[in-house]
Each structure stands twice: as C-alpha cells, then as structure tokens.
Amino acid sequence: MAAELFVLFVLFALAAPLVLWLLIAGETSNPTVVDREEAERIARERGGLDGTDRRESPDRRDGRDDRPDRDEWGVDSRWDE
C-alpha cells in the first residue's frame, strides 16, 4: 500500500509542473500585439482607464515629479519629521 502511494505521489509531483507549463505555454503562445492607443481603448472597454486617471499617461511631459521629496543623498525626508 505504501509503495502505491509513493508511486502516486511521484507521478503527481512530475505531472503537476508539466501541466502548469503546458497551460502557461498555451496562454503565451500567440500574444496579441497592439499599439498604445489600441491598448488604452481595450483597457477602457474592460473597465480600466476612464480618462480621469492621473496615471493614464505615464510619460508625462510637464516636468512634474509625483515622487516624494528626497534629500541630496536619496534618503526619504518624510521619516525625519
């Protein structure tokens, strides 16, 4: 009985990663390649970007930096308060 359980466990241990690999390979075998505008349109259709989100355009050209202030050495100055 113990030998059968061991064999079953080994088979499962070998089969599980293989099944996962096959599932992942099937998902990534034929990716859809779209340009940025098409990707944003798809995101809006799926409930993603709605046009009011500040992060809609990650390559902002206005020169503003939304990251917290950091001193000259890169230490976060918020913790000094």
N, C-alpha and C positions, 0 to 999 in steps of 0.2 A: 504494500500500500504506500509506503514511504517513497519507494523508487518511482512509482507512477506520479505522485505529487511533485517529486523533484523534476522529473521529465516535463511535466506540465508547466511548472514554474519556469524552467529554462526555455521552453518553446514560447511562452508568453513574453519572457524577457527579450527574446530575439525578435518576436513578431511585432511588438508594440512600437519600437523605434522605426522599423521598416514601414509600418502602416502610417505613422506620423510623417515620415519622409515622403511617402507617396502622396499623401494629402497635401503637403506643402508644395511639392513639385507640381501637382495639378493646379494649384491656385496661382502659381507664379510662372507657369509655362508660356502663357500668352497674355502679357500685360497690355493694358490699353494705354497708349501714349498720346497725350493731348497737350496742347499749348496752355499757357497760363490762363487766358481768357476762358477757354473751354473748361478748364478745371474749376475756375471760380463759378461758372454757370452751373456745373454739376453740383458743386458744394451748396449753392443757393437752393437748387431743386431738392436736395436731400436735407434741407433744414440747417445748413451751415451758415456761411456768410450771408448777412442780410443787408449789407451796405452801410450799417451804422456802427459796425465793429471797428474799433481803432486799429486792430491788428489786420485789417483787410489787406493793406498794402505794406508788407514787411520791409520793403526797400524805400522807406520814406526819404524824400529828397529835401525836406525843410530844415535839416540840420539839427533838429531837436533830438535829445537822447533821453529816453524814458528810464534808463537805469538809475539806481540810487546814487547819490553823490559819493565819491570816493576821494580820499586824500591822495597826496602825491605818491605814496608807496603802495596804493591799491588796497589799503585796509578800509573796510566798510566803516564810515564815520558814524553810522546810526548807533553803533554799540558803545560809543564813547559818552553818550548822554547820561 
